[in-house]
Amino acid sequence: MTKSRLYIYLIAGGYIVHTGIGLAKSALEERPENYLLYLAVGVLFTIIGAIFAVKSILRLSKGGYGAPSDFHGESDEKEDKGGTDNEDRDGI
């Protein structure tokens, strides 16, 4: 995973947290008919966004990323391991 992708995950995670908190807050303030559903989705968004952001911060701080040029020579490694291209996608 490249450093720029980790920054994108960090920004996206922060935005998802912001959206989830806003949704939960407005559900509690306005109390629409199905506010419990809005509250649950808001909490879920907050948790998922926090996971994205925290994992990105941890990988950036540990240096768990490679330069884009590191990813061009992967085909030789995969032939030795007998793997496919889909195994090193980091869960994506």
C-alpha positions in Angstrom: 0.0 0.0 0.0 1.4 3.4 -1.0 1.7 6.4 1.3 -0.7 8.4 -0.7 -3.4 5.7 -0.4 -2.9 5.7 3.4 -3.5 9.5 3.4 -6.6 9.0 1.3 -7.9 6.4 3.8 -7.1 8.7 6.6 -9.1 11.6 5.0 -12.0 9.3 4.0 -12.1 7.8 7.5 -12.2 11.2 9.1 -15.0 12.2 6.8 -17.0 9.1 7.6 -16.5 9.8 11.3 -17.7 13.4 10.8 -20.8 12.2 8.8 -21.6 9.5 11.4 -21.4 11.9 14.3 -23.6 14.4 12.5 -26.2 11.8 11.7 -26.3 10.5 15.3 -26.4 14.1 16.7 -29.3 15.1 14.4 -31.2 11.9 15.1 -31.0 12.6 18.8 -31.9 16.3 18.5 -34.8 16.0 16.0 -36.2 12.6 17.0 -37.7 11.6 13.7 -40.0 8.6 13.5 -37.2 6.0 13.1 -34.5 7.9 15.0 -33.1 4.6 16.4 -32.2 3.5 12.9 -30.5 6.8 12.2 -28.6 6.6 15.5 -27.4 3.0 14.8 -26.2 3.9 11.3 -24.5 7.0 12.7 -22.7 5.0 15.3 -21.7 2.4 12.7 -20.3 5.1 10.4 -18.3 6.5 13.3 -16.8 3.1 14.2 -16.0 2.2 10.6 -14.5 5.6 9.9 -12.4 5.5 13.1 -11.1 2.1 12.1 -10.0 3.4 8.7 -8.4 6.5 10.2 -6.6 4.7 13.1 -5.2 1.9 10.9 -3.9 4.5 8.4 -2.3 6.5 11.2 -0.6 3.4 12.6 0.7 2.2 9.3 2.0 5.7 8.5 3.7 6.0 11.8 5.3 2.5 11.5 6.3 3.1 7.9 4.1 0.2 6.7 4.0 1.4 3.1 6.1 1.2 0.0 7.1 3.5 -2.8 5.0 3.1 -6.0 8.1 1.8 -7.7 8.2 -1.2 -5.3 5.0 -2.5 -6.7 6.1 -2.8 -10.3 8.4 -5.8 -9.8 5.9 -7.9 -7.9 5.3 -10.4 -10.7 8.7 -12.2 -10.1 8.0 -12.6 -6.4 4.5 -14.0 -7.0 5.8 -16.6 -9.4 8.3 -17.9 -6.7 5.5 -18.1 -4.1 3.0 -19.6 -6.5 0.5 -16.8 -5.5 -1.9 -14.8 -7.6 -2.2 -11.1 -8.0 -5.2 -10.9 -5.7 -3.4 -12.1 -2.5 -1.4 -8.9 -1.8 -4.3 -6.4 -2.0 -4.4 -5.8 1.8 -8.0 -6.8 2.1 -9.2 -4.6 -0.7 
